[in-house]
Every structure is written in C-alpha cells, then in structure tokens.
Amino acid sequence: MFERLEPITADPILGLMAACRADPDPRKVDLGVGVYRDDRGDTPVLAAVRQAEAALIAAQATKTYVGPAGNAGFNQLMERMVLGAEHPLLSSGRVRSVQTPGGCGALRLGAELIRLASPTSVVHVSTPTWANHVPLLSGAGLKLEPYPYYDRATGGVQFETMMAALERLPARAVLLLHASCHNPTGADLSQGQWREVLALVKRRQLLPFMDMAYQGLGEGLEDDAFGIRLFCAELPEVLCAVSCSKNFGLYRERTGALHVISATTAAAEATFTQLVRLARGIWSMPPDHGAAIVHGILGDASLARAWAEELTVMRRRIQGLRRAVVEQLRAHCPQRDFGFIAAQHGMFSFLGVSTQQVRELRERHHIYMTDDSRMNVAGLRQENLEYFARAVAQVLGG
Ligand SMILES: Cc1ncc(COP(=O)(O)O)c(C=O)c1O
C-alpha cells in the first residue's frame, strides 16, 4: 500500500537546523529554530522546573493513567494563569479545560471540537501565520482562509485593512488570533485595538480561537493575556489554546491546555464530555510529566515566584536584544529603518530582506534564518550583534 505514497520535501526549518549544526565556522549565528536561547546560545532547564521535577520524582507513587482530561490541578492552575486569579469566569461554571500535548494538541483538539459542532466552519488566519496552524487546523477537516495582518512597510499590524476584511466575515466564522508575540511577525495588537476587535467580533458574532504560546515573553504575564482575558470576560464562547513549551521551557514534555468558554454551564458540561471523547480518539490520555511539573510550580507560591523571576529574565533579555540590535543596525545600515524590531514582541521578527539576501547571509556570513527572513531574536548574543549588523549592511550593499 505504501508504495503509492509520494515523498514530500522536508520542512525547510529542519534542513536549516541541519545545515547550521554542520557549519564548523565559530562565528555562526542560529536564528532559525523557535526556541528561547540564553546569551551562551543554550536552552537550559529552568531552575524552578528542576526543583519541581525533583520533588515530583521523590513523591510520585504511581505511573497509572491520568485520565483523558489530564491533571485536574494543572488545568485549574492554568485557568488562573491564563485568565488571571480574579477573573469573573473562574467561578461561573462556563470554563472547561483539558490538558493537551503542547499548544499543538490544544489547537488540534479545538479544531476537532469546532468541526464536530459545525462541520462547514471556516477558520480565518492572519497573513502570515505560524506555518503549523495549517496542518493542525486543516487536518481536522476545517477550511482555512487568510485575513490581512502584517504590514511589511511599517513592521506593524495593517489594522484598518484587517478590520475591513473581518467586517465582511459571516456570522459564526472562526477567527484565529495570536494572543501575544505573534509568530512569525512579532507584531501585536495594542490594548485599544483588542477592544476594537472585540466590538467587531460581537457585532459580527464571530467565534474567537485564541492561540497563546508565549505568555510572559512579550510584555509580561498579565499584559500578554490582555486580549484573551478581555474576550473571555465579554463573549459567550471562546476557545483558548495555551502552550507551556516556551514560558516554562518544557518543549519536549509536550505540555499545554485547551480552555473552552461556553455560553451556559449546561453547554460547558456537554462540551466537556465531547472534548474528553475527542481526546480519547486522538491521544487517549495526555503525557503526565510536564503538566505535573507546572502543577508543582504554580501550586507553590515560592516556586511560582521563582519561575516568574526566571521568565522575567528571559523576557528582559529578548527586549534588550531587540533594542540593542536596532542600535547596531542603525549604526551600520543608516539607510534603512529597523526600529520596528524594538517595537515588536516575543522571539520573532522579519528582518525584511529578500530570499537572495537571506541566502547571502547564510553562505557568506554563517547567519541562519528562514528564507522569508524570519529570525529568532533570542538566537542573537551581545557578542555577535555587531557582526550580525555588519553582515546585514554588506548584503544590503551598504
Ligand atoms: C503560534 C504558536 N502556537 C502554538 C505553538 C505550540 O507549541 P507546542 O505544541 O510546542 O506547545 C507554537 C510553538 O512554536 C507557536 O509558535
């Protein structure tokens, strides 16, 4: 049977990773893969994670199944982290949460739920959006349509154009929004813009599907959740796919949650039974380890504080790099304004150079980023900022 399958080309990011690993040049700069890196280029295990993990291993008495909805304590603490400890929804009975294998699992489960409730639903995604949204959502049988988002001329959001496009969507259309630290552009909505989108979503009766993979890595744990909290407080139905991969550094532990807000407690209860059935049919039970670690951290006030401090260090490093790289670029490429990089949030930005120039950066200067010039800002280091800016100046012909 399998001889009928055609091979497909590998994900370009995998080829980029392999090429960078194989490059022996000591000056190489890896801006490709979307993981946080410290100033030594490492992605270490957080100290709070190590501590929670040690306590978990010492105390764990069984490896029996956790159940299809996962760790109930984790789900509850995640609701509080995402919505804020004082959010009116927490005591409303309208939120139901399921632990998922990473944010990807949450996106897929949310898509399966939408498909179950309304098989012809169309999900509207930003242009551009994270490449994996396409297989995750369309794999559940949903159709995807783009809406305008990133403005290449300013490095910000094309807000008027986006709003005009959303205004034309039919009632019950699904609107996928990045809660913060938009991947791949780094361009986020302001609080005022979130309020305007909320008014439109209400008026057009759209269903928001929020993807929050970087809470705490943009402006802070509270600010990054502004849009999600606002929408969840004001709308009858919202889906929130949340990842612990980046902010807890738990990438390979596959830790995330899907929070579904329903219009009534009865609808929430019915939705939960369906979510459990859907999860049973995909991964049956989520992996335990990462969620047990997050439970251990968020459930312990002093460990939660220690984790939040580590997260602050990561966020400040990214913010500092954004400012510093703009300064270096200003010094070496004065003909071009890169100021937008400092105004954006999270790990990603488009440098805004051509594919040819991206290749030159790779081949002549050992600087690796995807062909669309998306770079992981956290892959830069204080010591190579000037090298990077000089290389950009050279490929721009400055
Ligand atoms: C926009 C976005 N959503 C969701 C995810 C999900 O990540 P994971 O499944 O590793 O938790 C990512 C990870 O890169 C992402 O960038």
PDBQT file of the ligand as one rigid body, heavy atoms in Angstrom, charges set to zero:
ROOT
HETATM    1  C1  LIG A 401       1.982  30.400  17.444  1.00  0.00    +0.000 C 
HETATM    2  C2  LIG A 401       2.235  29.093  18.114  1.00  0.00    +0.000 A 
HETATM    3  N1  LIG A 401       1.205  28.389  18.573  1.00  0.00    +0.000 NA
HETATM    4  C3  LIG A 401       1.365  27.214  19.179  1.00  0.00    +0.000 A 
HETATM    5  C4  LIG A 401       2.616  26.661  19.361  1.00  0.00    +0.000 A 
HETATM    6  C5  LIG A 401       2.634  25.330  20.031  1.00  0.00    +0.000 C 
HETATM    7  O1  LIG A 401       3.757  24.849  20.564  1.00  0.00    +0.000 OA
HETATM    8  P1  LIG A 401       3.879  23.481  21.350  1.00  0.00    +0.000 P 
HETATM    9  O2  LIG A 401       2.969  22.479  20.737  1.00  0.00    +0.000 OA
HETATM   10  O3  LIG A 401       5.317  23.134  21.215  1.00  0.00    +0.000 OA
HETATM   11  O4  LIG A 401       3.477  23.757  22.765  1.00  0.00    +0.000 OA
HETATM   12  C6  LIG A 401       3.741  27.365  18.882  1.00  0.00    +0.000 A 
HETATM   13  C7  LIG A 401       5.108  26.834  19.005  1.00  0.00    +0.000 C 
HETATM   14  O5  LIG A 401       6.043  27.226  18.369  1.00  0.00    +0.000 OA
HETATM   15  C8  LIG A 401       3.542  28.614  18.252  1.00  0.00    +0.000 A 
HETATM   16  O6  LIG A 401       4.557  29.348  17.791  1.00  0.00    +0.000 OA
ENDROOT
TORSDOF 0
